Amino acid sequence: MRRPPAITGLHGAGGIRIVTLDWKPVSWATVVDHYAVYADGALIGKTVYPHFVHRGLGFTGVTRSYSVVTVDAAGNRSAQSSPAAVANLTSVTISGTPIATVGTFDGKGSELALSPKGYAEYPTRFPAGVDYTYGTSTPAADWSYLLPGPADKWAGTKNHRATFRFDLPAVPEQDLDLALWLIDSHASLAASALLTVNGTEFGRLTFANGATKGSTIADSTYPGSPLKPSYLEVPLPKALFRAGQNVLELFKDQGSWIAYDALGVFGR
Amino acid sequence: MPSRRTFLQLTGLSAASVTLGIAAPTTADATPARPIPDGAFALGVASGDPRPDGFVLWTRLAPTPLAVDGHGGMPASQVPVQWEVAEDSRFRHVVRRGLAIASPDLAHAVHPEVRGLRPGREYFYRFRVGTQVSPIGRTKTLPAYGDQFTFATASCQAWYHGYFAAHRDIARRAPDAVFFLGDYIYEYGIVAGDNLWRAGVTVGPEHGVEIETLEQYRLRYSLFKSDPDLQAAHAVAPWFLVWDDHEVQNNYGAANSLYGVPPELFVHRRAVAYRAYYENAPLALDSLPQGPSSRVYRRYDIGSLARVHLLDTRQYRDPLPVDEADRVSEQRTIMGAEQEAWLYDGLRRSRAPWNIVAGGVVLSAVTDDRTEQWDGYPANRRRVLEAMGGAGTSVMLTGDIHRHVASELKLDFADPASRTVGVELVCSSVGSNGDGTDTDAYAKDWLQHPYMKLYNARRGYVHSTMTRSELTTEFVNFPYIQADADAQPNVVARFRTPVVDPRLEAL
């Protein structure tokens, strides 16, 4: 048996609930069947690409030791590659203090308006978009489970806005964090939305493509759920905020819908 | 004692031909070191790449064809496989025999290349491993002259959508050759209650995911090739194989995936997909992939009757057009510059009355938004039609669309008065889309054109008989395929195409 070479250059980056791994593939001289990927010695997946995303991790950061074994066309296995220690990120929903939230960060959108499949009513229920005031509005009535985009004919093929208002007793002493979790999104057109804080354009939030199932299914957590949840957490500089009412705006002027799990502003 | 290298040179064998299942050192023991589990020939036998003096034989040892590691239940060691070729089905007149080494690197596939036979003749072949003997295959060498040549064309065999009545009927008719025009496998997950329409079968969860690794591609070939009617069609005639997209991934082109895999990653997927394709097809060694590349466009001469050009319209194609100016650009190519030059040169040099050009996707003009097929590459199409116009009458064979279509190839499809340079015979699918119906909502897109003479949306295959003066073609379909493989064939249309002044005359 000839052992194929092990890969080199294994490195990774942590995200919320995921770790993304990349490495330098072996040369074409080795006909690869697949790369077997290990975390702390346990097989977590196989891929033909020099790239792997470890999914389904927790919301609290944990450092794991990753390594990769090359399996060649004959079934021969290389030695383990040099390991890489990578931690997933700790979510601000764990490390931070909630200031204002809508929905619960639980992998389900069922507590939100029109969930699980009322999207056809969106144009009549939210003709001017969503405008939600924390402490006064209620999720089940006032925060649509979907934020449509201009690619959605059922929502009028136009841009859509969601406004989230909340009070701060004073300008925060440290930066805040925005957590925007999705249970799912369109599979190829999740695209992005423009985020504005108190009238200042903060920038674009780019969403991960999902499975185009969250418009009719509310739960991403049951075994075999077809949904592809994703997690956006963004630091927001304290200078953007003020005492009294603050206004966050999501303006979906690209692509198709996203399906919320929950949205919240967290203090550090 | 000579080194291994010297030994191989002395015996006239390259190391590659031994390690790649073409041959074996003359001193190799024909008996496996260890017994091979029963049922080693569960995936059948095949022949292909026919020439006037020989062909390529194929088998892949797999006593447990659906073993999830893709190795078919074989031990991870080299195994000698004997083969013999006879003039009669009882093997009283064996004319060639040899030994090839099946190795785990190629999933224990062997591709012995047989030479030194007589042209235009039927031969029979079989393999032996240990005490096990394979089913007998029948094949033919290409003729030296060729006054008549019969061939079937088939494509798109989604195993999970139904049974292979088409292959059963092809096997019954025993044509001189079979053209398979792509989508030999499909990469999709196979899931009961979703796309598994073949009645009475179940598959394990390992088949329920989109395939990506070599072991998964090998397993998918094993699943499809376990069909007895597909095996029978392989065992009855040499196959000319062309690939399309699903041998890798739906609608891929070059290194571009439509499913969000970046090109620098996707080439790794293409490499294993091409590898599994070679391992499971009766292809000559020059089609063995090198990394992510594989040369599968190639040429044959059926005596002086017809020249055959097999195209690859996937590996070198430009990406989908970004706008109309891009679509109609002179630079656009579905074949790549090198293959284009090769085809035009081959057409120009051919003295045969016919040229058979086989590709994965439809050449004829249908609608400008069908950018996956040649409608997305009109400049390349114009160049091909011009080259066809300067050569013998062309017979374009394609599939992909899961419909029977017959079309006259116009030198300029926009000008109905332009010369007809040949015909295009589009075969429906063997399995893909299940039972089907005679017509459907797409029919009007095709039949709006005066050069389109047939549209039928049931499953089936096409059978043609070529002589030096004319081509007669039967479009065969089946009333159903999902319930079982027993549906009776129905000839839905017959056409005659004269070699001079070609057209489709309904018979």
Interface residues (C-beta under 8 A of the other chain):
Chain A: M1 P25 W28 V31 V32 D33 H34 K46 T47 V48 Y49 P50 H51 D72 A73 A74 G75 N76 S188 N209
Chain B: D69 G70 H71 A76 S103 P104 D105 L106 A107 E212 T213 L214 E215 G260 V261 L265 H268 R269 A271 V272 R275 Q290 G291 P292
